[in-house]
Amino acid sequence: MPDVEPEALAGALAALDRSELVVYPTDTLYGLGADALDVDAVVRVFEAKQRPRDQPLSVAVADLAMLQRVARIPAAHRGLVERLLPGPVTLILRPDPGMPDELRGGAPGLGVRIPAHPIARELCARFGPVTATSANLHGQASPATIAEARRQLGASVQAYLDAGPLQGKPSTVIDLTGPAPRVVREGALPSSELQPWRATSTSRN
């Protein structure tokens, strides 16, 4: 898996500091990143993607400690969360009250990821939580290459981090806001792999 040049990563961090947009690799597809705590930056993500505001954006974080700054892990599901992350999974959790409402598009839960990709995690570790929506225009194909992301988003993005072709499947989305895990979207992690964990998830304290 190609690394990005230190100068490219530094440029992406500087763009995030300026509330600008960054395309970065994850363990599934290329993501469109902005400061997830900055309302103006979040709005720019919707505008760049031409995405309706009532469709939520997910958030990427570097580790479980950062995750707990943006969302609440239910005690009953903590074991499941620790098994699934990092990985090709988006978990819907109750957001921390400090997270911008604009991220959720009116939904009660917030999607959160810890991508199993070193560049994504380094970006978050050095900057903080960033948006984790796919780097595409609304309704078009999600990009597995930086060239496809550039074709769709062009100059609306200020920094592109190229790590070569990616896996190409979206993350599996699992809702953990209820008493039992619920698969909302099939993706890179087959829901069949969750079966051994569902029973133990709700029995943990």
C-alpha positions as CSV (number, residue, x, y, z in Angstrom):
1,M,0.0,0.0,0.0
2,P,1.6,3.3,-1.1
3,D,2.5,5.9,1.6
4,V,1.8,9.5,1.0
5,E,4.7,12.0,1.1
6,P,5.1,13.9,4.5
7,E,4.6,17.1,2.6
8,A,1.3,15.9,1.2
9,L,0.1,15.0,4.7
10,A,1.3,18.3,6.1
11,G,-0.7,20.1,3.3
12,A,-3.8,18.1,4.2
13,L,-3.5,19.0,7.8
14,A,-3.0,22.7,6.9
15,A,-6.1,22.5,4.7
16,L,-8.2,21.1,7.6
17,D,-6.9,23.9,9.8
18,R,-8.3,26.4,7.3
19,S,-11.7,24.6,7.3
20,E,-11.0,23.3,3.8
21,L,-11.7,19.9,2.4
22,V,-9.3,16.9,2.0
23,V,-9.7,13.6,0.2
24,Y,-8.0,10.7,2.1
25,P,-7.8,6.9,1.9
26,T,-9.7,4.6,4.2
27,D,-9.8,0.8,4.3
28,T,-12.8,0.9,2.1
29,L,-13.0,3.9,-0.3
30,Y,-11.7,7.4,-0.5
31,G,-13.3,9.7,2.0
32,L,-14.0,13.4,2.0
33,G,-12.7,15.0,5.1
34,A,-13.3,18.2,6.9
35,D,-13.1,19.4,10.5
36,A,-16.1,17.5,12.0
37,L,-16.3,20.0,14.9
38,D,-16.5,23.1,12.6
39,V,-20.0,23.8,11.3
40,D,-18.7,25.9,8.3
41,A,-16.4,23.0,7.2
42,V,-19.2,20.5,7.6
43,V,-21.5,22.6,5.4
44,R,-18.7,22.8,2.7
45,V,-18.8,19.0,2.6
46,F,-22.5,19.0,1.8
47,E,-21.9,21.7,-0.9
48,A,-19.0,19.9,-2.5
49,K,-20.9,16.6,-2.7
50,Q,-24.2,18.4,-3.7
51,R,-25.7,16.3,-1.0
52,P,-29.1,17.0,0.6
53,R,-28.7,18.3,4.2
54,D,-31.1,15.7,5.6
55,Q,-28.6,12.9,4.8
56,P,-26.1,12.4,7.6
57,L,-22.3,12.5,7.5
58,S,-20.2,10.1,9.4
59,V,-17.1,10.9,11.4
60,A,-13.7,9.2,11.4
61,V,-11.5,9.1,14.5
62,A,-8.1,7.7,15.3
63,D,-8.9,5.4,18.2
64,L,-11.4,4.5,20.9
65,A,-10.3,7.4,23.1
66,M,-11.1,9.9,20.4
67,L,-14.3,8.0,19.6
68,Q,-15.5,8.6,23.2
69,R,-15.1,12.3,22.7
70,V,-17.6,12.4,19.8
71,A,-20.1,9.6,20.8
72,R,-21.3,7.4,23.6
73,I,-20.5,3.7,23.6
74,P,-23.4,1.7,25.2
75,A,-22.0,-0.5,28.0
76,A,-23.9,-3.4,26.6
77,H,-22.1,-3.1,23.2
78,R,-18.6,-2.1,24.3
79,G,-17.2,-5.6,23.6
80,L,-18.6,-5.5,20.1
81,V,-17.2,-2.1,19.4
82,E,-13.8,-3.1,20.5
83,R,-13.9,-6.2,18.3
84,L,-15.1,-4.3,15.2
85,L,-12.8,-1.3,15.3
86,P,-10.5,-0.4,13.6
87,G,-12.2,-1.9,10.6
88,P,-14.5,-1.4,7.6
89,V,-17.5,-0.6,9.8
90,T,-19.5,2.5,10.6
91,L,-21.2,2.4,14.0
92,I,-24.2,4.5,14.7
93,L,-24.0,5.8,18.3
94,R,-25.6,8.5,20.4
95,P,-23.5,11.7,19.7
96,D,-21.7,13.7,22.3
97,P,-23.8,16.9,22.9
98,G,-20.9,19.0,21.6
99,M,-21.0,17.5,18.1
100,P,-22.6,19.8,15.4
101,D,-26.2,18.9,14.6
102,E,-25.5,19.5,10.9
103,L,-23.6,16.2,10.8
104,R,-26.7,14.1,11.6
105,G,-29.2,15.6,9.2
106,G,-31.9,15.3,11.8
107,A,-31.2,11.7,12.7
108,P,-30.7,10.9,16.4
109,G,-27.5,8.8,15.9
110,L,-24.1,9.7,14.6
111,G,-22.1,7.4,12.4
112,V,-18.5,6.9,13.6
113,R,-15.5,5.1,12.1
114,I,-12.0,4.1,13.0
115,P,-10.7,3.1,9.6
116,A,-8.0,0.3,9.4
117,H,-5.8,2.5,7.2
118,P,-2.7,4.1,8.5
119,I,-3.0,7.3,6.6
120,A,-6.6,7.9,7.8
121,R,-5.7,7.2,11.4
122,E,-2.6,9.4,11.2
123,L,-4.7,12.2,9.8
124,C,-7.2,11.9,12.6
125,A,-4.5,11.4,15.3
126,R,-2.7,14.6,14.3
127,F,-5.8,16.7,13.6
128,G,-8.9,15.3,15.4
129,P,-12.2,14.0,14.2
130,V,-12.9,14.5,10.4
131,T,-15.9,13.8,8.3
132,A,-15.9,10.3,6.7
133,T,-18.4,10.5,3.8
134,S,-17.3,9.0,0.5
135,A,-15.5,11.4,-1.9
136,N,-18.1,11.5,-4.6
137,L,-20.9,13.7,-5.9
138,H,-24.3,12.8,-4.6
139,G,-25.7,9.9,-6.6
140,Q,-22.5,9.0,-8.4
141,A,-20.1,6.1,-7.8
142,S,-18.0,6.1,-4.6
143,P,-14.3,6.3,-5.6
144,A,-11.8,3.6,-5.1
145,T,-9.1,5.7,-6.8
146,I,-7.9,9.2,-6.3
147,A,-8.4,9.9,-10.0
148,E,-12.1,9.1,-9.7
149,A,-12.4,11.4,-6.6
150,R,-10.6,14.2,-8.5
151,R,-12.9,13.7,-11.5
152,Q,-16.0,14.2,-9.4
153,L,-14.9,16.8,-6.9
154,G,-12.1,18.7,-8.6
155,A,-11.2,22.1,-7.2
156,S,-13.8,22.0,-4.5
157,V,-11.2,19.9,-2.5
158,Q,-8.0,21.6,-1.5
159,A,-5.8,18.5,-0.8
160,Y,-5.8,14.9,-2.2
161,L,-3.9,12.1,-0.4
162,D,-3.2,9.3,-3.0
163,A,-2.6,5.9,-1.5
164,G,-3.3,3.9,-4.7
165,P,-6.4,1.8,-5.5
166,L,-8.5,0.9,-2.5
167,Q,-10.8,-2.1,-1.7
168,G,-13.8,-0.5,-3.3
169,K,-16.7,-1.6,-1.0
170,P,-18.4,0.8,1.4
171,S,-18.3,0.2,5.1
172,T,-20.9,-1.9,6.8
173,V,-23.2,0.3,8.8
174,I,-24.4,-1.0,12.2
175,D,-26.8,0.8,14.5
176,L,-25.9,0.4,18.2
177,T,-28.5,2.9,19.5
178,G,-31.0,0.2,20.4
179,P,-31.0,-2.9,22.6
180,A,-29.5,-5.1,19.9
181,P,-27.1,-4.4,17.0
182,R,-28.9,-3.8,13.7
183,V,-27.2,-3.9,10.3
184,V,-28.4,-0.8,8.4
185,R,-26.2,-1.3,5.3
186,E,-24.4,-4.4,4.0
187,G,-20.8,-3.5,3.1
188,A,-17.2,-4.6,3.4
189,L,-17.9,-6.6,6.5
190,P,-20.5,-9.3,5.8
191,S,-23.3,-9.2,8.4
192,S,-22.9,-13.0,8.7
193,E,-19.6,-12.2,10.5
194,L,-21.6,-10.4,13.2
195,Q,-23.6,-13.4,14.2
196,P,-21.2,-14.8,16.8
197,W,-21.0,-11.3,18.4
198,R,-24.6,-10.3,18.6
199,A,-25.5,-12.6,21.5
200,T,-22.4,-11.6,23.6
201,S,-22.8,-7.9,22.8
202,T,-26.0,-7.5,24.8
203,S,-24.9,-9.7,27.7
204,R,-21.8,-7.6,28.5
205,N,-21.9,-5.0,31.3
